[in-house]
Amino acid sequence: MNGRMTPFVRAVLLLAIPLAMGCAGAGDPDLLFPIDAGAGDALPASCNPPQLTYANFGQAFLTKYCNSCHGFTQQNVQSEPMVLIDVAVTSTYMPPSTTAPSPTERMELGTWLTCGAP
């Protein structure tokens, strides 16, 4: 996977994340998905300052749901956020165990990743 979203996944996220989280920027893909934007583009206002960080969200989420199989670090999550969004936010493919994130936790993961996984 090249880190770019398919049109279907992009459409689902454009609808699902803002509706679930009450985020600003609904319908504006450059505001909602800064990882798709050019290197000089700023993060959306909802990410500055970020409410979800590696320290207060990402590390615990990855430890609880991902790292028994994958061993993610903050750095490799930041390098390929779309992979996690595809398999753990827009679908329930991961994790394949009985201990799965709640819909709220999945939306928080999407928000954290969209903000650059700070």
N, C-alpha and C positions, 0 to 999 in steps of 0.2 A: 504494500500500500504506500502511496506516495505522500500521505499526509493531507490530501485534498478530499473534501467531501463530495459525495455523489449528489446530484440535484435532489434526489428523494430525501436523503439524510438531512441535507441543508434545510429543505422545506419543513421536515418534521421538527427539527430543532428551532427553526424560526417561529413555529407555533407553540411547541411544547414548553420550552424553557421560560419564555416571558409569561405565558399563562400560568404556569405552575409557581413561578417565583415572583410574579408581579414586577418584573424587571422593566426598566426604561429601555427604549431602543427596539421594542417589538416591531418587526417588519423591516428594520434597517440592518442588513447583514453585516455591514462594516462596523457598526456599533456592537452588535451582538457577538460577532465572531472575529475578534481582533487577531487571532492566529492566522486568519486568511488574508489579513491586511498586509500592506507593505511594511517594510522594516521601520520606516519613520513614522508610521501612524500611531496615534495614542490609543490607550485602552479606553473603554467606555467609562463614563463617570462612576458607574456602579462598581468599578474595579479600583477606584482611586480614592481613598486607600482601600485595599482589598479587605473584605470581611472574612473571607476564608483563605487561610494560608496553609502552607505545609505543616507548620507548627501546631495550629489549632484545628486542622481538619485532615489534610492530605496524608500525613504520616499515619494517623490512626486508621483512616479508611483503607489505605494500602496494606497496612499490617493485618487488619481484620479480614479483608476480603480478597486480597490479591497475592500477597507475598509468600504464602505457603507454596505457591507454584511458580510465580514469576520473579520475585525479588526486585520489584521496581524501586528505583531511587527517584528523588525529585528531579534530577537532571534528565534521566531518560524519559520520564513522563512529560517534561517540558519539551523534549525534542520530537515527540510523536503523540500529541494530545488527541488527535482525531481518531487514532486507533482505539483508545479507551472510550471516547465518546461513542464510537460506532458499536462497540461490543458491550458496554456497561451502562450507557445512558439511554440511547435510543432503542436499544434492545435489551433483553435480559439474558443474553447468551453467556455472559460472565457475571459472577462466578457460577460454575456449574454445580455447586454444592447446595445442600439444604439451607445453609446459612447464607442468606442473600441480603443485599442492601434493601432497605425500604424504598418506595418511590421517592420519598423526600430526600433520602441519602443519595439516590441516583441523580436527582436534580441538583443537589449541592455539589456533587462531583462534576457535573456538567458546568456549573457556574465557576467552580474553582479552575477547571481546565480552560474554560473560555477566557478567564482573566489571566491566563499565563502560568497557572499553578505556582503562584508566589510562595 
